[in-house]
Amino acid sequence: MDDLEPLPPARLAAYLDRIEARHPAAPTAGALRDLQLGHLRTVPFENLSIHLGEDVPLDTGAILGKLLDRRRGGFCYELNGGFALLLRTLGFRVRLLEGRVYGSDGVPGIPYDHLALQVEAEDGSRWLADVGFGDHAHHPLSLDDRDDQKDPAGVFGVQDADGGEDAFGDLDVLRDGKPQLRLARRPRALADFVTGAWWHRTSPASPFTRGPVCSRLTATGRVTLRDRTLITTRDGERAEDALGTDAEVLAAYRELFGIGLDRLPVPLHPRGPQPG
């Protein structure tokens, strides 16, 4: 059994308001799709706590306080942890899944590298829901379909992992034919991800310690602030702008992501490209 309890009514209302969503009449696949898309467009994927010297506790009170009261975002453990609470309260059956993200070398990363969600709708259909992977699928992916699944972000696939005895019945998630994520099917508890979250916020080898990143989906593309570089994609056209002053950077966090900061996040271990 995991460590997630349904939200009290006031918290449920606040969460739905945060993602600009209505309370669905039933836990359907269509409702799940709308909730995921709303979450991706309103709650940013961000690692700012790492570069502000803040802790990243993985208890539900801290997660809800950050997402709802402080109007912040987070990375996978926080975003999908919060989303799991919302979905369970709305009547979906939710399972936390442990994932390992494929690197550019084609090798999966550390255990508990990623937290994703298996969500079962009222008709028994099973979906991979994920609001914490940065630039990824906009819509939930069917876990029962082994054919290509078209999404605004590309063509995705869910396949049985081809790793012999090392795969243990795991699943691979592909985007445009390239493996992105390996998922273990056994259900996990939120507390299981504490070590992975600690590694990601402290290790020089973690992509999250190399610099601050804040990103969210928009109606026409994506907006990302990577340290002092603002990256905007609209209808497939990408533009980059260097923000020169601290005031410009703080204004971008506030105006584009709704995040009010009184100081800039400082790269913990600056090196290489950032996720998101």
Long-range contacts (C-beta under 8 A, 24 or more apart in sequence): 1-189, 2-95, 2-96, 2-187, 2-188, 2-189, 2-190, 3-60, 3-189, 3-190, 3-191, 4-60, 4-81, 4-84, 4-85, 4-88, 4-94, 4-96, 4-190, 5-60, 5-85, 6-85, 6-88, 6-89, 7-64, 7-85, 7-86, 7-89, 11-64, 11-68, 12-86, 12-89, 12-90, 14-68, 15-64, 15-67, 15-68, 15-82, 15-85, 15-86, 16-86, 18-42, 18-43, 18-67, 18-68, 18-71, 19-43, 23-90, 24-90, 26-91, 26-122, 27-87, 27-90, 27-91, 27-92, 27-121, 27-122, 28-121, 28-122, 28-123, 29-121, 29-123, 29-125, 29-127, 29-140, 31-90, 31-121, 32-87, 32-92, 32-119, 32-121, 32-127, 32-129, 32-140, 33-139, 33-140, 35-83, 35-86, 35-87, 35-90, 36-83, 36-129, 36-130, 36-131, 36-138, 36-139, 36-140, 37-138, 37-139, 37-217, 39-79, 39-83, 39-131, 40-131, 40-138, 40-216, 40-217, 41-216, 41-217, 41-218, 41-219, 42-216, 43-67, 43-73, 43-74, 43-79, 43-131, 43-216, 44-72, 44-73, 44-214, 44-215, 44-216, 44-257, 44-259, 45-73, 45-74, 45-75, 45-79, 45-132, 45-133, 45-134, 45-213, 45-214, 45-215, 45-216, 45-276, 46-72, 46-73, 46-74, 46-75, 46-212, 46-213, 46-214, 46-215, 46-257, 46-259, 47-75, 47-201, 47-208, 47-212, 47-213, 47-214, 47-275, 48-72, 48-212, 48-214, 48-259, 48-261, 48-265, 49-74, 49-201, 50-200, 50-201, 50-208, 50-209, 50-212, 50-265, 50-268, 51-211, 51-212, 51-265, 51-266, 51-267, 51-268, 52-261, 52-263, 52-265, 52-266, 56-197, 56-201, 58-190, 58-191, 58-193, 58-194, 58-197, 59-190, 60-85, 60-190, 71-258, 71-259, 71-260, 72-259, 73-214, 73-216, 73-257, 73-259, 74-132, 75-132, 75-200, 75-208, 76-114, 76-115, 76-116, 76-130, 76-132, 76-133, 77-115, 77-132, 77-190, 77-193, 77-196, 77-197, 78-132, 79-131, 79-132, 80-115, 80-116, 80-117, 80-129, 80-130, 80-131, 80-132, 81-115, 81-190, 81-193, 83-117, 83-129, 83-131, 83-132, 84-117, 87-117, 87-119, 87-129, 91-122, 92-119, 92-120, 92-121, 93-119, 93-120, 94-118, 94-119, 94-120, 95-119, 95-187, 96-187, 96-188, 96-189, 96-190, 96-192, 96-193, 97-128, 97-183, 97-184, 97-185, 97-187, 97-188, 98-183, 98-184, 98-186, 98-188, 98-192, 98-193, 99-181, 99-182, 99-183, 99-184, 100-181, 100-182, 101-180, 101-181, 102-178, 102-179, 102-180, 102-181, 102-182, 106-179, 108-182, 110-196, 110-199, 111-196, 112-192, 112-193, 112-195, 112-196, 113-196, 113-200, 114-181, 114-196, 115-188, 115-190, 115-193, 116-181, 116-183, 118-143, 118-185, 118-187, 128-158, 128-173, 128-183, 133-180, 133-181, 134-215, 134-275, 134-276, 135-215, 135-222, 135-276, 136-175, 136-180, 137-175, 138-217, 141-173, 143-171, 204-269, 204-271, 206-269, 207-272, 207-273, 207-274, 207-275, 208-275, 209-267, 209-268, 209-269, 210-267, 210-268, 210-269, 210-270, 210-271, 210-272, 210-273, 210-274, 211-267, 211-270, 211-274, 212-265, 212-266, 212-267, 213-274, 213-275, 213-276, 214-253, 214-257, 214-259, 214-276, 215-276, 216-256, 216-257, 223-256, 223-257, 224-276, 225-249, 225-252, 225-253, 225-256, 225-257, 226-274, 226-276, 227-267, 227-274, 230-256
